[in-house]
Amino acid sequence: MYFSDMWTKAAEPGASRSWLDNAVLIGLYNVLTASVIGVVAVLSSSKGLSWDSFLRFDALHYQWIAEHGYADFRQAFFPLFPLLWRILTVEVWTAVAMNGTLYLLALITLGNSLRIDRRTLLMFCSTPTAVFFFVPYTESLFFVGSAVLLIGHSRQERGLIFMGYLIACTSRPVFTALLPAVVLATWLAGNDRRSIYHQLIPAAGGVALALAMVTMVQYRDTGEFLGFYHAQSGWGNTFGLPTMPLTSWGGGWIVMLDAAALLIGCIAGLLTLRMAYTKWTTGSSNEPFLVALSTGYLASVSLLVLLIHGGELYSLGRFVFCSPFLIVLLWRYLPRWSQGTIKRHVLTFGVLVLFFLLFGSYVHIQTFLRFLALAGLLAVIPISCYTKGPWVWSAMVGALLWSVQIYFALHFLDGGWVG
């Protein structure tokens, strides 16, 4: 049974009814958010707001590649975005316009294709790292590729699956998480010849062609074969056991952002293990393919980041929160979790407080209170957004998420590290 067929019957009254409905809702939200960010940035920054404000960190490397081609350590970056940017002329505004447009179209189309309810779409729109969809980064193209492959898997259309993996894996080096995830999902949700033929083979083909294209583009510029692999060591990407407490580059609020991302990755990992145990003992995981793929990806990318930098969760927040796989996870499980008892939600809060001890939340009272507030916010989101309680609770949580999103966007535009 197709993924979309399984959930269409369970769609709630607030579910998306048309592409236009999604377009209006998501468009209005992002226009309002961008307007507030722009006004606040102009009024609060001594330097004002210019197109150069969008060129931070990785964006500078992509600009260099678009203008000069590949060289040295920049081979760690994959070519799809800088090549498209070069075609459009290497101006900051063209990258911002292209990325923002592609992201919004992909999100709207994904919501309509899978009939994702509006609350989940709005929750995803308000993630703290959404700024990366509107700056010269690869997040938008990766989102497009991932949305295409999700739609392709839901319809079992091999062409869409192939194109989705091709786009995603030429936009950034994500094949190390995507390929294990799709292999695992094929076993969990099918493991027969039909699922291998319709799901796994086109996915593997898209990944293989993507790696071949990346190699050819970089070899043309540098004369080095598999330069993207050798360049990883220059960025400190070597495997090792994490040291405690866990941390993140940038410190402060960025640690809390990446802590929340690792929490999602751990939850996805536990859900994947539960599916595997159920599959092993009963012969069926009882979950659709897209759910297994999404939890597998989120768990894989979180584990890779945890092991590569020795406990420094470099950019994990961006990898998790800017992924359409998070939408599937939220849509599938948050409504279920919201129906639990008060005792369950209090227990959830306690577990979150204990989890954040891994990040040294105990070192100072202010740090502990910040993580305590984060645990409270994460524990109350399912209740406030997916139950028929007083609207004021949903409004308060939504306003808080929106404020956090605006804070991180302003922090990035002012030159601060976000992920």
ABEGO torsion letter per residue (X at the ends): XBAAAAAAAABBAABBABAAAAAAAAAAAAAAAAAAAAAAAAAABAAEBBAAAABBEAAAAAAAAAAAEBBEAAAABBAAAAAAAAAAEBBAAAAAAAAAAAAAAAAAAAAAAAGBBAAAAAAAAABAAAAAAABBBAAAAAAAAAAAAAAAAAAGBAAAAAAAAAAAAAABBAAAAAAAAAAAAAAAABGBAAAAAAAAAAAAAAAAAAAAAAAAAAAAAAGBBGAAAAAAAAAGBBBBBBBOBBBBBGEEAAAAAAAAAAAAAAAAAAAAAAAAAAAAAAGBAGBBAAAAAAAAAAAAAAAAAAAAAGGBBBGAAAAAAABAAAAAAAAAAAAAAAABBAAAAAAAAAAAAAAAAAAGAAABAAAAAAAAAAAAAAAAAAAAAABBBBAAAAAAAAAAAAAAAAAAAAAAAAGBBAX
